[in-house]
Amino acid sequence: MKNYLNIVFLLLAISTFAQNDAKAKFQKNKYELAISYYKKSDFKNALDLFSVASKIRPENELGQESIKKVDTLKSILRKDIMDKAVGIWKMTGDKPVWAVKTANDSQKQVDEFVEITQNKIVFYEQDKKTLAKKIVKTEDLIYYNRDKSDSLFSAIILSDGTIWNCTISENASTLHVINIAKQTEKGVEKIENENPEYFYMKI
């Protein structure tokens, strides 16, 4: 019986070692691939891969180094998106600018805008006839950063707890925001289907 238990423990040890070895190789592969993207200034792909590498074994040297790189790349990418985002954006609806406009668009009495600065987002409406402006709400610009090893760099959280991922077109003319989750007392609830989304055009 003792010999049988020894064999079982030995097999378990070998299996655990093999799994750990496979994880180590996978982590190293992701880390090295991330480095190659980083050197080519492909920061988005590098961020994704460093994020993966950091989660495989966050406690080891590669995991810790990957987390540092994630933090650095988030700062770089956020600066890039903010350089494009600062300014005034007019809402074009819940479909891309090139999509067919509905009858409701022409019946609206007001146009909706957001003005983005380095630390504030101001939502306001402008009457189409009088051009009078009315501020709807002002929000602090706060990045959603629950997990420091997460590759999500352009999500912001508003005062109502809604979390919006923001993307800007290459020519900085279109802003697309999509509601991906909401922070509640129970935690973060992800929105998987029929996410509210809006498109804006820079003016």
C-alpha positions, 0 to 999 in steps of 0.5 A: 500500500505504501509503495502504491501511495508513493507511486501516486504522489510521484505521478502527481508531482510529475504532472504538476511539474509538467503543467508548471513547465508548460505555463512557464514556456507559454508565459515566456513566449507571450512576454517575448512576443510582447517585447517584439511588438513593443520594439516596433511601437505596436503598443496595443498588441504589446499591451494585450500580450504583456497583460496575458503574460502577467496573469499566467504567473503574476508572482514571478519575475516575468509576471512582475515585469509584464505588470510594469510594462502594462502600466507604462503602455497604458500611460502611453496609449492614454496620452495618445487617445487624449491628444485626439479626444480633447475638443468638442464632439457632436453626437451623431446617434447610435450608428456610425456617421455614414449610416442612414439617418432616421426621421427622428434625427431631423425632428430633434429640437436640440443637438447633443455635444460633449466637450472633453478636456484633460480632466473633465467631460462636459455634456451639453445641448444646443437648441437648433433654432436659437443656438442657446446652450444648456449644460446637462452634466459635468463629469470628472474624467476618470479611467476605469482601472480596477485590475492593474494587469488588465489591457483595458486602457481607454475605458472611463467610469462616470459618476453613475457607475457606468463604464464606457470604452472609448475609441477614436478613428485614426484621423481623429474625426470619429469618437465611438463610446460603448457601455461595457459594464456598470459598477454597483454595490455588488461589484462590476456587472459586465454588459454582454448583449445590446450594449448602449453605444454612441458615435460623435463627430469632431467639430 
